[in-house]
C-alpha cells in the first residue's frame, strides 16, 4: 500500500530537520551502496521472469514545495528502455499526485543529467540535452529552473 505524505507530515518533518542548517556532509560509501544492488541481482528473480528493479537517483525538493526527480548518467549514457518505462510511470504519478493531492507543491518533472565522462573536471555536462556549466547546473537544481526539461509542464 502506498501512503501519500500529507503537507502536515512534511511540515512536521521539516521542523525536525531545519533545512537551513542541514548540510549534506556525509560521505557516500559507494561499495556499501552497491552491496544491496548486488544482493538484489543475486537473489531476486531475473528480468526474463518479468520481475524488474530500478532506482531513482535523486529527489530534490525545498521548503517552498518544489520537487524534481533527477536521473544521473555518466559517459553520456542514455536511460535504458526498461528504466525509462519505470521512470516515466513515476514521473506521471508524481505529476498527477502532486496536482491532485498537493496542489500547493510544484512538480518540475524528471530531469536527466549526463556527464560526457565522469564529472565536471573531465568533460562536458548536459542537463536535459543542453550543455551547462557547473554554476548553471547549480542554479538550475537549486532554483528548480530548467525550461528544457522534457517533462516540465
C-alpha positions as CSV (number, residue, x, y, z in Angstrom):
1,X,0.0,0.0,0.0
2,X,1.3,3.4,-0.9
3,X,0.7,6.2,1.5
4,X,1.0,9.8,0.4
5,X,2.7,12.1,2.8
6,X,0.4,15.0,3.8
7,X,1.6,18.6,3.8
8,X,1.2,18.5,7.6
9,X,3.5,15.4,7.7
10,X,6.1,17.2,5.5
11,X,5.9,20.3,7.7
12,X,6.5,18.2,10.8
13,X,9.5,16.5,9.2
14,X,10.9,19.8,8.0
15,X,10.6,21.2,11.6
16,X,12.5,18.2,12.8
17,X,15.3,18.8,10.3
18,X,15.9,22.5,10.0
19,X,16.8,22.5,6.3
20,X,18.6,25.8,6.6
21,X,21.1,24.1,9.0
22,X,21.1,20.7,7.2
23,X,24.2,20.1,5.2
24,X,25.0,17.1,3.0
25,X,28.3,16.4,4.7
26,X,28.1,12.6,5.0
27,X,30.5,10.9,2.6
28,X,28.8,8.4,0.3
29,X,30.1,4.9,0.7
30,X,30.0,3.6,-2.8
31,X,30.9,0.0,-2.0
32,X,28.1,-0.2,0.6
33,X,25.7,1.5,-1.8
34,X,26.3,-1.2,-4.3
35,X,26.2,-4.1,-1.9
36,X,22.4,-4.1,-1.7
37,X,22.1,-3.7,-5.5
38,X,24.4,-6.8,-5.9
39,X,22.2,-8.6,-3.4
40,X,19.1,-7.8,-5.4
41,X,20.8,-9.1,-8.6
42,X,21.9,-12.3,-6.9
43,X,18.8,-13.2,-5.0
44,X,15.7,-11.8,-6.8
45,X,14.2,-13.2,-10.0
46,X,15.8,-12.5,-13.3
47,X,14.2,-9.8,-15.5
48,X,13.3,-12.5,-18.0
49,X,10.7,-13.6,-15.5
50,X,9.0,-10.2,-15.7
51,X,10.4,-9.0,-12.3
52,X,12.2,-5.7,-12.6
53,X,14.0,-3.3,-10.3
54,X,15.1,0.2,-10.9
55,X,16.2,3.2,-8.8
56,X,15.7,6.9,-8.8
57,X,19.0,8.7,-8.4
58,X,17.9,11.8,-6.6
59,X,14.7,13.6,-5.4
60,X,15.4,17.3,-5.0
61,X,13.0,19.4,-3.0
62,X,12.8,22.6,-0.9
63,X,10.7,24.0,1.8
64,X,8.7,26.1,-0.7
65,X,7.3,22.9,-2.2
66,X,9.3,22.5,-5.4
67,X,10.2,18.9,-6.4
68,X,12.4,17.4,-9.2
69,X,13.3,13.8,-9.9
70,X,16.9,13.7,-11.2
71,X,18.5,10.8,-13.1
72,X,22.3,11.0,-13.4
73,X,24.3,9.2,-16.1
74,X,28.0,9.1,-16.8
75,X,29.7,8.6,-20.2
76,X,26.7,10.2,-22.0
77,X,24.7,7.1,-21.2
78,X,21.0,7.2,-22.1
79,X,18.3,5.9,-19.8
80,X,17.8,2.2,-20.7
81,X,14.4,1.3,-22.1
82,X,13.2,-0.6,-19.0
83,X,14.3,2.1,-16.6
84,X,12.8,4.8,-18.9
85,X,9.4,2.9,-18.6
86,X,9.6,2.9,-14.8
87,X,10.8,6.5,-14.6
88,X,8.0,7.6,-17.0
89,X,5.4,5.9,-14.8
90,X,6.9,7.5,-11.6
91,X,7.0,10.9,-13.4
92,X,3.4,10.6,-14.4
93,X,2.3,9.6,-10.9
94,X,4.2,12.4,-9.3
95,X,2.7,14.9,-11.7
96,X,-0.9,13.7,-11.2
97,X,-0.4,13.1,-7.4
98,X,1.1,16.5,-6.7
99,X,-1.6,18.2,-8.8
100,X,-4.4,16.3,-7.1
101,X,-3.2,15.7,-3.6
102,X,-0.7,18.5,-3.0
103,X,-1.7,21.5,-5.2
104,X,0.5,23.9,-3.3
105,X,3.6,21.9,-4.3
106,X,5.2,22.3,-7.8
107,X,6.5,19.2,-9.5
108,X,9.1,20.2,-12.1
109,X,9.4,16.8,-13.7
110,X,12.0,14.2,-14.4
111,X,15.4,15.7,-15.4
112,X,18.3,13.9,-17.0
113,X,21.9,15.0,-16.0
114,X,24.6,13.5,-18.2
115,X,28.3,13.7,-17.8
116,X,30.3,13.3,-21.0
117,X,32.8,11.4,-18.9
118,X,32.6,11.1,-15.2
119,X,32.4,14.6,-13.7
120,X,32.7,18.4,-14.2
121,X,36.5,18.2,-14.5
122,X,36.8,15.7,-17.3
123,X,34.2,16.7,-19.9
124,X,31.0,18.5,-20.8
125,X,27.9,18.3,-18.6
126,X,24.4,18.2,-20.1
127,X,21.0,18.9,-18.3
128,X,18.1,17.6,-20.4
129,X,20.3,17.6,-23.5
130,X,21.7,21.1,-23.1
131,X,25.3,21.9,-22.2
132,X,25.6,23.5,-18.8
133,X,28.4,24.8,-16.7
134,X,28.8,23.8,-13.1
135,X,27.4,27.1,-12.0
136,X,24.4,27.0,-14.3
137,X,23.7,23.4,-13.1
138,X,23.8,24.6,-9.5
139,X,21.4,27.4,-10.3
140,X,19.0,25.1,-12.2
141,X,19.0,22.5,-9.4
142,X,18.6,24.9,-6.5
143,X,16.1,27.3,-8.2
144,X,14.2,24.5,-9.9
145,X,14.5,26.3,-13.2
146,X,15.1,24.3,-16.4
147,X,12.8,25.2,-19.3
148,X,14.4,22.4,-21.4
149,X,13.0,19.7,-19.2
150,X,11.2,17.1,-21.3
151,X,8.5,16.6,-18.6
152,X,8.3,20.0,-17.0
153,X,4.9,21.4,-17.8
